[in-house]
């Protein structure tokens, strides 16, 4: 089991890494091929798409992931085909409905309601992406539920790079505006989703509308609707600070904060998101196959290792975050060094919440999840209003860290009755002093060239941290020995 989990983590990790590289490549290209106004409108459209796609999913993607192990365990040979048809056609129906409603609203809204002229027309142009991304979610979450991490990794990577090539090609040779950008995006995503469906259902019948089970869809919706509230609230939780920074301290500070956040988020996805992406479906399967004892054993080991990886990443961003921003962007973003460590700490807590609070999802207490997320969103707004005006972008980073920490503690406390998770005190007590010491030593290195400073500081911190952790932590030493033995056995 440990080896198969390692394979899933590896698959998620290289996919997240490949996607992160594509993100780093696309950023300087898009900012040069699009005007500043178009780039701002593109981000506005992306925010609207995030909300409308979440609404179109209706939370059913979470229900599909949760209920798949139960479907797999049924003796009924038609259970899988019924489940797949219900998820695919149910989510596609809700996605199309939201697409049509939003298209009508975008067409009816006068131009003066938008901050940029022509933004309403671009909103209308981009509306088909709502239905496409909802359908994609219906397919991808079934792969995730089946723990087919190889297929997920290949698809996410291919989709990202096909989008990059298609968009850049259209912008470079055909039309350098948002009509070209979204036209290319729609074409690429349509082809990718169609290809995914052909591959998933090769050699067997496609999901038929006649196989849709309305009682099953009702069960999925009952589980998923509170998750929809959670998803919408999560958007507020993660994005409200942007609006408050803009109003309180100005667009330049917002740019520095957003660049710092996006950089940390890409690294989080690569190093921490891959761990959680593989762990969550494993928790669901362990609950069905081994019960509470097997799940508890896995969770405690996972939290120990996660805490050590997260502490390293937080220390790394605290020390080299500013240099990394300068290398990737320019010296205009150097002030981000004051927040990168705090942002990464908040993201680390946010990422692990799904696994640490898995007991809530196993108990299907999704209404409680929604209440917690709504409360966290309100608290985030209040904390940002109070702190940003006083501390600037550091206040936003502190607010995010505090809200995520409180949310995680409450979720873990509620989940204790079904799937107890022990706070990884050993990992924290081992890793925290080591991380602080390694960061302190690396921070005393000062070179005039940013990329040299980045490499030397990062190398020193990494060697000191890994060396000390391997010296004092028996679980990491055992893991290292097992990894070496497996490599030699190949």
N, C-alpha and C positions, 0 to 999 in steps of 0.2 A: 504494500500500500504506500509506504514512504517513497519508494522508487517511482511509482506511477504519479504520485502527487508532485514529485520533483520534475517529472516530464511535463506535466501541465504548467507548472510555474515557469519552466524554461520556454515553453511555447508562448505563453502570455508575455513573457519578458522580451523575447526577441521581436514579437509583433509590436509591443508598445515602443520598443527602441526604434524599430523601422518607421513607425508612425511619427515618433518624435523627430526623427531626422527629416522626414518629409515636411513637418511643421516648420523646422528651422530653415529649410530650403525655400518654402513658399513665402515666408514673411518678407524677406528683402525683395523678392520678385514682385509680389503684389503691391507693395508700397511704392515701387518704381513704375509699374505699368499702369496703375490706377491713380487718379488724382486724389488729393487729400480729402476732398468732399466725398468722392465716391467710396473711398476707404472707410470713412465715417458712416456713410449710409449702409455699407455692407455689414458693419458691426451692428447697426440698428436692426437690419433685417434678420441677422443671425439671432439676436435676442428674441425677436418676435417668433421666429421659427422654433426656438427652444421651447417657448411656452405653448404654441399651438400643436407642436408634435407631441408634447407631453399630454395635452388634452385629448389628442386623437388616439393615443395609446390606451387611455382610460384605466391605466394601471394593470391591464390584463397581462402585460409581459411579465410582471412580477408574479402574478398568479400562475402563469404557465410554468415558470421556473420552479415554483414551490410545489405544484401538484404533479409534475412529471414523474417523480419516483413512485407516487401512488398509482399512476396510470400504468407504469411499467410493471408493477407488481400484480396487476389484475390478470386473471387467467383468460379473460375475454380476448380472442384474437383480433377483434375489430376495435379494441379500445384505443390503440395507437392511431389508426386512421381517423377515427371519430375525433380524437383529441386534436390532431393536426389540422383537420378541416375546420373545426370550431375556432381554434386560435387564429388561423390564417384569414378565414373569411370574416370572422367577427371583428378582428382588428382592422382589416382592410375596409370594412363597412364604416366603422367609426372614423377612420382616417379620411375617407372620402367625404363623409358628412362634414367634418371640421374644415376640410379643404374648401368645400363649396361655400360654407358659411363665411369663412375668412375672405374668400375671393369676392363675395358680394359686399362685405363690409369695406374691403380695400378699394373696391370700385366706387363705392358710394361716398367715401370720405373725401371732403374737399382738400385741395393741396395745402391750404393754410394750416391744416391740422398737423402737418409734418414739418419737421425742422429744416428739411432740405427740399427744394423744388424737384418734382418728379419722383419722390420717394414712394408715393402711393402706387404709381405704375410699376415700380420695381417690386413692391410688396405683392401686387397682383401677379406679376411674372413668376415670382418665386413660389407662389402658393402650391403648385403641384408637388413640390418637395415634401410637403406635409404628409400626403398620402404615401409617397414613396418611402419615406423614412419610418412611417408607422408599419408598413408591410415588411420592411427590412428588419425592424425590431421583432416582429412576429416570427421571422425565420431564424434570426441570429440567436434569440433567446432559447429556441428549441435546441440548437447546437450546443449552447452553453449548458442547458439542463442535462443533455446527454454526455457532457464532459468531453465533447469532441474539440479539444483545444487546438489540435492541429488545423482542422478546417477553419475554425474561427480566426486563428492567427493568419492563415493564408488569405482568407477573404478580407480581413480588415486591412492588411498590408496592400493587397492588390487594389482594393477600393481607393485607398488613400493616394497611391501613386498614379492610378489611372485618372483620378480627379486632378492631380497636380499637372500631369502631362496634357490632359484635355483642356483645362482652363488656361494654362500658360500658352498652349498652341493657339487657341482662339484669340486670346488677348494680344498675342504677339503678331499674328498674321491677319486677323479678320477685323476685330472690333475691340478697342481698348476702353471699354466702359462696363457698367454693371449689366447691360443687356447681354454683352458677350460673356461675362462671368457666369451669370445665372443660366443662360442658355446652354453653355458647356456643362455646367454642373448638373442640370436636369438630364441632359443626354447621357452623361457618364453614369449617373446613379441609376437611371432606368436600365441601362445595359447591364450594370453590375447586379442589380436585384433580379433581373430576368435570368442571368447566368447562374446565380445562387439557387434559384428555384429549380432550374433544369438539373443542376448537380445534386441537390438534396433529394429529389424525387426520381432520380434515374433508376430505371429497372422496375419501377412500381408506379401505380396509378397516382395521379396528382390529387390533391385535396378537392373533393367534389362538394359543391354546395348542398347536395342532398344528404351528405354525411354530417352536416352541422347539427349539433345537439343544443337546443335552446336551454334545457335545464343545466347542461354543463356550462354553457356560456353565462347563464345566470349566476352559477357558483363562482366562475372566474371573475365576473363583474363585482359580485359582493365582496370578494377578497380584494379585488384590485382598485375599486373606487376610493377607499381610504388611502391607498398607496398613491393614487392620482393627487389627492390633496397633499400628501407628503412630498411628491415630486414637485408640484407647483410651489409649495412652501420652501423646498430646497433651493429653487431658483431665487426666491426672495432672500433666503439665508446667504447664498453665495454672491448675489449681485447687488444687494441693497447698498453696500458700502461704496460702490462706484458712483451712484447718484449723489450720495451724501458728500463724498470727497469733491465731486465736481462743483457742488453748490458752496461748500465750506472753504476750500483752499485752492480751487482753480483747476483748469484743464491740464496744466503742466504737471502738477503733483499727481493728478489722476493717471497721466501717461506713465509716470515713473512707477506708480503702484501697480498699474495693470501689467506693465512689462515684467515687473518682479514676480507678480502672481502667476502669470502665464508660464514663465520660465520654471518656477518651482513646480507648477502643476504638471508640466511635461516630465520632469524628473520623477515626481511622485508616481505618475502613471507607469513609468518604466520599472522602478525599483520596488514600489509598494503596491501599486495597482495590480501588478502581475501576481503577487502573493495572494491578495484578497480575491482576485478574479478566479484563481484556482481553488481557493479554500472554501468559498461559500457553497458552490454546488457539492463539494466533497462533504461538507457538514450535513447537507440534506440527505445524501445517500447513506452516510454513516448512521444517521438517525433511523432510517428505514431498515438498515441491515444489522446494526449492532446495538441500537438503542442508546440510552442516555450515557452508559458507562463508556462505550467506544467514542461517542461524541465528546464527552468531557475530557478524555485522555488526549484526543487530537487537539481540542481547543487550547488546553493548557500548554502543550508543546508549541503550538502555533504562536500563541501570544508571547511566549518567551523569545522565540526567534524574531518575531516581528518587532518587538520592543528594541532589540539590539540593532536591527537594520535601521529602524526609524531614528534612533538616537544618532547613529552615524550620519545619516542624511541631514538631520537638523544641524549637527555640528559643522558638516561640510558647507552647507549653505550660509551659515553664520560667518564662516571664515572667507570663503571664496565667492560668495554670491555677487558681491559688487564687481569683482574682476570679471566674472562670467558675463554679467550684464554688459560691461564695457566691450568685451570681446565680441559678443553676439550682436550688440546694438551699436552704441557709441558712448563716449564719455558723458553725454547728456543724461544718461541713466545711472550714473555712478552713485547717486544718493540712495538708490535702491538697496545698497549694502546695509542700511539701517533696519530694513524690514525683512530681508530674505529668510533669515533664520527663524523669525517669529511666524512668518507665513508658512514655512515648511512644517513647523511644529503643529500649527492648526490643521494643515492638510493631512498630516500623519494621523491625527486623532479622527478626523472626518472619515478617512479611508477605512480604518479598522472597525468603525462602528457597525458596519453590516455584518461582520463576522462575530464581533463581541456580543452583539445583541441578537444572535440568531434564534435564541429561544423565543423571542417575541414573534418572529415570523413562523416558527414551527407551531406555535400555539394559534396562529392565524389571527392574532390580535392587531390587525392592521389599523383599526380605528384608533388604538392607542398610539401607534406610530404616527398617524396623522396629527393627533393632538400634540404630541411631542415636537413634531416638525413645525407646526403652526406656532406653537409657543416659542420655539427657538428663533423662528423668523421675526416675530415681534420683538423678542429680546435683542436680536442682532441689530434691528433698526434703532432701538433705544440706546444700546451701547455705542453704536457708531455716532449717533447724534451727540451724545455726551462727550465722547473721546476725540473724535476727529477735529472738532473745533479747537480743542485744547492741545492736542499732540500731533495733529496732521496725519500723515499716512501711517505713522507708528501707532496712532490711536486705532486706526482701522485694523491693523495687524493684531493688536492686543485684544480688540473686541472679538475678532474671529476666533482667536485662540481660546479665550475665556468661554465663549458660547459653545464651541465644539467640545471643550473639556467637560463642561457641565452636562451637555447633551449625552456624551458618552457615558458618564457616570450614572446618570438617571436610567439610560437604556440598559446598562449592565445590571443595575440594581433590580429593575423590573424583570429582567430575563433570568434571574438567579433561580427561580422556582422550577423552571423547566430544563434549562441547559446552563448550569452554573459555570461561570468563567472566573477563575481566580486571577486577581490582578497580578501581573508578572513581576512581583517584587524583586525576585532574584535577578531577573534580567535588567530591571531598572536600577537596582542598587549596584549591579556590576557595570552596566554600560554608562550610566550618567556620570560618575566620577571620571571614568576613562575618557568619555567624550569631551568633558570640560577640560581635562588636562591636555588632551591632544589638540583641542581647538586653541587653548592658551599658548601652547608651544608653536603651533603653525602661524598664529596671528602675529608673532614677533618677527616674521620674515617680511621684509619690505624691499621690493624691487620697483624700479621706475616703469618697467614694461609690464602692462597688465597681463598679457598671456603668459609671460615667464612667472610672474607672481602667482597666477592661477595654478600653473602646473606644479611649481615647487611647494606651495602651501598645501595643495590637494594631495600631493604625494606624501609629504611629511605627516599630515593628519591621518591619511589612510593607513600608512605603515604603523604608526603609533597605536591607532585604535585597534586594528586587526591583531597586531602582535599582542597587545595587552589583553584583549578579550579571549584570544585563543589560549593565553597563559593561565587565565583564571576561571574560564567557563568550560566545564567538562562536556556539556552538550555540544558546544561548537567544535571542540576537539574531536569528539566522536563523529560528528557529521563530516568533518574534514577528512578523517581517516577513511570513513566509508566511501566518500566521494573519490578519493585516490584509488582505493581498492577496486571500485567499479570501473574506473577509467582503465586501470591496468588489465582488468579481466576482459575488456572488449577486444 
